[in-house]
């Protein structure tokens, strides 16, 4: 049978502060460990399937994470070489792209020339916000004024992002996407943020909510990466969730966007059932980060992990003898930690195949080792990493 890799990113599920965490002001962060510490004794929290793949056996993890007498996978953790801790940098490094300089951030808002050009190119009456803000709080603050004036809400965060929030009754979704396309072209050189993000919302004052039509408009990655090299070898890459956006479509053969984590699992399963040829099915489950991590919602985060763990059985049962399952994170976002930013952490990596021997691959010094291993499984080169299995 044809080889397939099912690669699932649990967005932000870090497993303990990285060696350089203090440089990022993240000393002591531990997304998964702190969730276990808080929830371990609760009857509604259990991750038996992830634990069976070696989650609690990874070197140096929080002792609250349950170990397993008999594992059935390859398990290890990776630190990050790239200069950053955001989604784009993390995903790019997995595929072999090491980012030497962090993307720019704008703690005082975007420069006047950027905003002026954005207003002109999009023919807008102006903008609201232009500051660092929580995506939900700023809707409460400026949503009603946006409706009255027609001015889009522009804001950023600790990440390198230019976010545009518009009510769906004021700007149709395609108009919002068009604004983002124009902003993507404006944000260049020293202002080249990693992502422009469309943040559509709906509802009434006091009850505004973000819809599932979020779109990310990323910088284009270096063409020397795993996904492009798979394409060159006629191995398709099927992207689920925000993967297509993170890579700006580069190296993606087909993509489907998702409403939430469980929809992401559903779409992954659909691809597993329908795509029998040699391929990579590459999935991002974003709610861990966007819905629970950034909002410091420990209860929601914990439940999201439980929900995924239950669905993991369905994925594993659909695997053929030649399939390889890879599960890892891209950074941390500790819901018990200060602030609302990502946290610089090791990421857990779990690999499973029906004919794959159990092994502890210990601690790796770059996320690129994941992509190199996947590439090797297909006989394709992925740069800047070492093979794990």
N, C-alpha and C positions, 0 to 999 in steps of 0.2 A: 504494500500500500504506500501511497505518497506520504512523505514527511510533512507534518504541519506543526507550527509552533503557535500556541495560544498564549499571548503575552498580556497580562492584566496588571495595570498600574493602580494600586490603592493610593490615590493622590493624598499625600501628606502623612502617611502612616509611618513616621520615623520610629527608631528603636533605640534612642539614647544619644546624648549630645556628642557631636563629632570632635575629633582632637583639636580643631581650631574654633570650636564653638564660642569661646570667650571673645575672640576677635569680632564675632558677629553679635556680641552681647546676648548670647544664648546659653551661657554656662548653666547646667542643671536641667535643661529641657530634655524631656523623654516622653514623647507622645504615647506610645503603646504601653510603656512601663507604668506611667502615671494613671492611665486608664485602668490597667490591671490592679494597681494598688488600691484604687478607689472602688472598683466594681467586683473584684475577685470573689468576695464572699456572698455576693448577691445571686439569688437563684436565677435571675433573668439574664445573667452574663456567662456565656460559655462559648469557647471557640475550639471545639474538639478537632475539627478538620484541619484548620491551620496548624494547630499544635501537633497533629499527627505527621505533618510535613517537616517538622523540626523547628517551629517558631521559637519555642522555649529552650532549644538546645544551642542556639546561636551563641558564639563566644561573647561573654561579658554582658549579656542582657540582664535587665532587671529581674531579680529573683522571684518577683511576684508572677512572672509569666510562667505558666505551667510547662514543665518539661515532659518528655514522653519516653517511656522505656523502649518502645520499638517504633522508630520513625520510618517513613517510606519515601524519603526524598533527599535531595541535596540542599543543604541550608548554609547560609553565610550572611555576612553583612558587608556593606561597602561604604567608604567615605567618599567625599566629593573633591575632585581636583579643581573644578571650575570656580571662578571668582563670583559666587552668588549662591542663592538658596531659593530660587523661584522655580516655577513649573517649567518654563521654557528651557532654562539652563540645565535643569535636571534631566529632562527628557532628551535634550540634545546630547548630553554627555553619555547617556545610555547607548546611543547609536554611534558613539565615537568622536563627537565634537567637543573638544575642551575649550571652554570660553575663558580666555586669559584676563579680560577686563570686565567688570560688572556692567550691566546695562544701566543707563542713567536713571536716577530717581529725582523727584521734584517735591521736596518737603515744604517748599513755599509756593507751590502751584507752578503752572507752566509760564514761560516767558511771554511777555505781551505780544511779541512778534508772532509767536506760534498761535496764540488765541486770535489775534487780528486776522491772520491768514486763514485760519479755520472758519471764522465768521464770514469772510469774504467768499471763500471757495464754496461754502455751503449755502450762501445767501440767507443768513440768519439774522434775526433782530438783536442778537447778542447771546451770551451764555450766562449761566448761573454757577456759582460754586468756585471752580478753579482752585481747589485746595485738597489737602489730604483729608479723607473722610471715610467713615463706614458706609458701605453701600446701602444699608437699610436705614441708618440714621439720617443720611442726607435726603432720602425720600420724604421722611417726616418733616424735615426742615424746609425743603425747597420744592417739594412736589406740587403743592397748591400754586405757588408762584409760577412754576413752569407751565401749568395748565392755563393760567391767566395771561401769561406773556408770550408763550410759544418759544421761550428760550430754553435750549437743551441744558441739562445739568452735566457739567464737566467736572470730574474729580480724579484723584489718584490715590495711591496708598503707599505703604512702605515698599511695595514691589514696583518694578519698572512698567507702569501701565498708564494709559490714557483712556479713561472710562467715560462713556457717554450714555446718560440715562434719559430716556424719553417715554412719556406715557403713550400707550398704543392708540389712544383716541386722538392724540395730537399729531403724532408722526407715525404713519404706517411702518411696519417692520422693515420693508425694503428701503424706505427713505432713511431710516436709522442706519441700516447697513451701508447705504451709499455715503452717509456722513463719515462712517468709519473708514471706508475705502479712501476717501479724500484725506482724512486725518493721517492715515497710514503713509500717504505720499508726502505729507507736510512734515512729519516727524522723522527727520533724517539727520545725518551727521551727529553732532553732539547732543541732539534731542531725540535720537533714534531709540525710543522706548521698545522694550521687548514685545509688548502687545498693546494693541488698541482693542478695547472690549465694548461691544454693544450690550447695554443693560436695559432692555425694555421692561416697563412695569405697567401695572394696571390697578384698578380699584379706585376708591375715593379717599378724600382726606381723612387721615387717621387709620385708614385700612389699605394703604398702598402695599402692593406685593410685586416682587420681581417674577416675570414669566419665565418659561423654560426656553425661550428663543434667544438666549444669550449666544453671541458669536465672538470668537477671538480672531483678530487679524494680526498675525505675528510677522516678525522679520523673517526673511527667508534664510534657512540654514545653509551652511557649507555643503556643497554637493557631494563631498567625500564622506559618506555616512552609510550605515547599514541599510537603510531603506532604499536609497538610490542604488546601492550595489546589488540588492536583491532584485530590483526591477531590471537592472542590466543583465541579470542572469535568468530573466523570464520567470521570476518567482513573485507573484502578486502580493501586495500588502493591503489588507482590508482593515480600515480604520473605524473604530467604534468610539463615539463620544467626541471629545475635543482634540483627539490625536491629529486629525486633518488640520485643525486651526493651529496647533502648536508648531507643526512643520510647514505651515503655509502651503499645504498641498504637495510639497516636494517629496517625491518617493511614494506617494499614496496612489494606489490603483483604483480604489473604490472606497467610499466613506458613507457612514450613516451617523447622524447626530442623535443624542438621547435626551430624555426628559429628566432622568434621575439614575441613581445607581442600579436599581432593579431593572429598569429599562435597558441599561447598559449590559447587564447579565443576559437579559432576554435576547438582545441583538447579537451578543457573542455566541449564544447557543444557536441562533438562527444561522449564522455563518458556519458554525461547526457542522450543522446538519446539511447545509446546501453546498459548501465548498469542499469538495473531496480531493482536489488537486494539491500539489505541493504549494504551500502558502504560509504567510504570516497573518494571523488575526491579532490585531493590536488594539487593546481596549484601555481607556482611561475612565475610572470611576471617580467623578469629581466631587461628589457631595461630602466626602470626608473632609475635604479642604474648604470648599466654598460655603457649605451650609453649616458645618459643625466646627471645624477647626478655627476659621477666622472669627466665628461668632462665639468662640469659647463655650460651646455647648457640649459638655462632657457626656451628658445623658444621651443626647442624639448621636454623638460619635460612637459611643459604646453600642447602642442599638444597631447602628449602621454596620458595625463589625459583625455583630451576631447575625444580622440578616444576610450579609455576604457569606459568612461561614456556612450557613444552612444551604445556600444555593451552590456552594462549591461542589457539593456531591453531584449535582446534575451535570456540571462541566466535566468532572472526572469520569463519570459513567459513560459519557459520549466519546471519550478519547479512544483512539485506535492504538494498536501496538506500537505504531511509529510516531505518535504525537508526543510533543513535549509541552508541558505547562510551565510557565514562568510567572511568578507573582512577586512584585516588588513595589516599593514606594519611589517617590521622586524628591522628597525633602520631608521635613517635619512640620507640624502645626499643632503644638501641644495645647490642648484645650484647658489645661490647668496652669499654663504659663502666663506671664505678664503680657500686656498689650494684645494685639490682634494679628501680629505678623507671623510669617513662616518662621520655623526654628531650624537652625543648622544642626542636623543630626545624621547619624548613620542611617542607612536604609536596610531593612531586612530583605533578603532574597530567598525565595523558595522555588525549587525546581522539582518537577515530578514527571515521570514517564513509567509506563507499565513494565518496561525492561531496564529502567534506570536504577543503578545500585544506590543504596543509601550512603551518604558521605557528608562530613563536615568540611566545607571548603574554607572555613575560618574567616579571616578579615581581609578584605581587598581594598586597595587604595584608590580605586576609581570605579565609577558607575559603568565605565566603558567595558569592563570585563563581562558585563551581562550581554551587551551587544556582540562582543567578540565570540562568546560562547554560542549564541544563537546563530551567528554567521557561520561558525564552524560546523554546526549541526547541518546546515544546508550546503556546506562546502563553499561559502562565500566569505570574502574578507570584510571585516569591520575594524576600523582603525583604533589605535591608542589604548587597546586593552589586551588582556591575556585570557586564554581559554580556561574555564573553570572545570568543566567535566569532559 
